[in-house]
Amino acid sequence: MSAENLTTSLSGLWQPHIQLKCLHYGSGCVEQHLRSTLPTSLSKVVIVTGTSLAAKTPLTLLEGHHAGTVSGIRQHGPIADVERAVDTVLSREDVDTVLSLGGGSPIDTAKVISLRVQERRGTFLTHLAIPTTLSAAECTAGGGYTKPDGVKVGFRAPEMGVSAIFYDSQYAQYTPKHLWLSTSMRAMDHAVESMYHPCSTEMPWKVLSLWAVSELFECLPKARDSHPHDENVTIRLMLAAYASSGLKGENLKGGMGLSHSLGHALGSPYDISHGTTSCMTLGKVVRLKAYESPETAKQISRLLPLAGGRPMGDNLQDALEVGDRIIGLVDSLELDVGGLSARGVSKDEIPIIARRALGGVVEGPLYDQLVTLVQTLF
């Protein structure tokens, strides 16, 4: 990390999240440490998970504490699933803890449950998370659900954050390879967009994001060939996902970035996973952002050696190569991402997608550039 590639004036403010008490990682860490993270010896826990994990993962460790399981939480957390989960928890006065097991949808649903309990009872639940994808939903204090019309509704409060995270490769073994690899690009999305986020701090978020990008570029080809059998690679990717998003800071303002907002414009409205949307959008957005300003290009160019490239001293060209290398990495993972047409999206939706991604903007240079970008996704 050379000094000339840092921002012209190094100054900033980073405020830590208040909720996370511990992060355990390694094979078997759930069995070793889960019970010790319960609030009390009498705690009662509701598990929130998807359909497949409910049947496959052994959680007998909660014997004596298990108050119920809400399974079948679908992609993007449809409101019907969230309401069902909330009702289950509220039916038990003694429940003080929610355990999310799975990817972003169960984790975000558990956050909303905690918020709803606080609205009814005045106290948030303790939230424990066992992530089995790399989407890094456990790293934020926000969650939400999808309305029947496909629009995502989000909520955020510091107390909605996760209290304990368990990165355990024994649970990630149940994640299909295509899901594991595609959600890794969501982690890449977090790390890359930190470089040009207006509120991003050099320490610790950008520094950790640089490391995360390096780990993702190194480990993803290995995971393509070995998942779920190489537990060391699995844990390295889990830690990279945390590094990409876990220390953004409580004072982060606004959304993540253009790739993320475009992912939200595509995700729940058309039922496309956010891992897939990041595969589709990130490299192309990076190329678009490279032209935004010399400072943006300079920040993106810092990623080039970590992506396996050789900086040539031209920040714009180096930044463009970062975008190309991200696109190349996605192609090398053999995910068969496909285009929007194959997912039933009409080209008539292009202006709607661009407007959603830009928060209602329907004209101007960025809108025109984004319309052109979205056209390439078909």
PyMOL commands that set and color helices and strands:
alter all, ss='L'
color gray80, all
select helices_A, chain A and resi 3-5+29-33+35-37+51-56+60-62+79-90+104-121+137-139+158-160+169-172+177-194+202-226+231-245+258-270+274-290+294-301+305-307+315-332+341-343+347-357+365-375
alter helices_A, ss='H'
color red, helices_A
select strands_A, chain A and resi 22-25+44-49+66-70+95-102+126-131+142-146+152-156+164-167
alter strands_A, ss='S'
color yellow, strands_A
deselect
rebuild
show_as cartoon
